[in-house]
C-alpha cells in the first residue's frame, strides 16, 4: 500500500498574491474548491484556502455559479499579508512549494469513516492491523513476507524501484471504487480482477478468493478501467512477480471519500490469512523458474444437461 496522498504545488503567483496551483496526482479541482490547506515554504508553513477567483456571491452574483471547473480556475488564498507578488515572496513562498490538503476526517459511530486521503491511508491501517494480529497471536509466516509501504504511487512511480529478484508475488492493498457500474462495496473485501493495464495474475488472485471462502470473509470481485496501482509500476519497471489486488471499497475515490470499518476488518483478515499461507507454486522459489512446474489450469466443459423443452422452436 502507499503512504503518499493527493496534493498540489504552486505553479505561479498572481499579481494580487493569490497562488495558481497544479495538482499532485490526478484529482479534480472540483473537490479542491473550499479546501483548507498548508503551504510548506522555505521559511516555514502557512495556512490558506483554495477558492475560485470569483468566490464572493455578494460581489459577483450568479457568476459564482457559472464559473468553469479546473485547476486553471482555482487559486490558493494565503492567510497572511500577501496582496502582491512581492509580499508573497517576502514570506518565503515560491513556485514549486508543496501544498497539503486538510483531510478533515470524521469517524461515525455506525462504522463509516469520511475523509480525504483514505486512498491509501486506510490500506496502510489494514496492513498494520494484520501485522499486529499476527504479533499478538505469535503467528509466524511460513515464508519470507515483506510489507512494503511505497511513497510515490499517486504520481505513477509506486513500487517501480524496490522489488528484489527473490520476490515471487505481490499483493497490492489499495482502494476499490464504489460507484454505478462497479461491483466494489464498502462492506467485505473487493478483489480486483483487472485494472486499466490488464488482468492480474490468475493464480494469486484466485488464491485470495479461495482464502476469503475458506475463512468466511465476505468478498466480491471488480474490474477497474480508470485505475492503476503499485502493481502496474512494478511490472512496467520489469519486476518478474505475480500480482494481485485486494481492496476496500471507497465511495467518491479521489474526492471526499467514504469507507466502512467492515471492509477494513475484512481486508485485514484476508491479509493475515494470506501472510500465513504457504507458497502454492513451488517453482516461484527460484529467481528464474524452469518451465517444469509452471502452473496449468485445466479447462473442462461445464456440466450442462440437455433439456428438450428448451429446444422447442418458436414458429410464430
Phi, psi and omega in degrees: 000165186243141181276333185288156181230174174291155179191208181205166174228154177285125180265320179198168180243121179286164182296336179269008177089355177285152184254127173274142188240159168233142185283150167256117190083169183262108174208152187281139175295345175304323181270356176272333182300124180089356183284141171275148187209164176240131176261129179257103182255174180295332182264001181132186184261150176229153178260159179190180181227138177270125185219157169290154180303323177257086188258344185265118176295328180292330182268325189242355176057229184291346178298335177298322184279342183257005180293140179290164180255135178157164182292338175287350187243024172226156177222154176260118178270121183277136177274066178198170177288100187212066184262007180205169177299319182296318180292325178292313181294330177294336176283351183090006180273134182216170179300135180095349178298144183279142177239121179259134183268132178300131179285330180052058183287149175221124180252115184266152181296337182273007175100348178282145175234127181240128183186162163281162170067017172298332167275102008232032178300325179292326176296320176301317181299320181293323178294317178294324178295320178295317178298317180295320180298318179292321179295315181297328181267003184053038179264129183245129176302146181277347175230161178299128181232122181254129180258108188259130175241102182276164186232013181214032182293320186293340178256008171097354181276307176051232184268037184280350191223016185232353183276126179270167186294341183272004177271122186266324183218153185223118176257114180275136177249115183207191183267147167270180185237101177276104185197161175304134182090353178249160181252004177294157179218156177277006179231138183077178178270140171253118179269121177283124178269333179195157171232194185295345179267351179129185182291151171277169181303129185299312189289318179293320179297314181287338172295318177298317179297317180296321179296322176298315181295314183294330184254015178054042177264119179302138183202162174211166179252159175204160175237133185245116185263348178238046195207140170216166185216193180300332181296320179297318179297319181295313181295316181295333178278357176099009179293131180267075184227152169278141182235148174213164183228121175245129189226164168248136183289130176245132170271132179064049179300142185063016173239227172262099198276157176220138176224178176228146181301332181301317179294321180295316179295318179298318181293319178298322178295319178295316180298321177296314180297320180293316182297331182266002182270154178282167174284129182273326183256100190298325182296340180293349177289342179265144183299316174237098186285149177286168178294329177294130181094354177295132187295140175238144181242111179291126179252106180251151178296141178295147180284107182228122179272139179286131179243107182303328183295329180284344183267003180297126183279132176271110184267000182283000000 
